[in-house]
Amino acid sequence: MSDTERVWLVFREYTDKGLLSLVYATEDGEHVFEKQRSMNAGDPTAATDADVADLEPVEDPADVERYSDEAQRMRDEHDPDETV
């Protein structure tokens, strides 16, 4: 079984192809998990558990800080399973 880590929604973007691009980040903002889904798939949740192997490092220090701030805000204001 692979290791997982809780990640929090920090960014969403609606594409012109009818997809929703989601970026989830670790609470420290150092890693992200990105996925795309159909807008018909329902609203995303505040958090998800991602395989550690699927996490990508964040290179830009400004993005690390921004993602960390947003991940912590989401953690403080929402339950992980809450749709947002």
Secondary structure, DSSP 8 states (H G I E B T S, - for coil): ---EEEEEEEEEEE-TTSEEEEEEE-TTSSEEEEEEEEGGG---BSEEEEEGGG-EE---HHHHHHHHHHHHHHHHHS-TT-B-
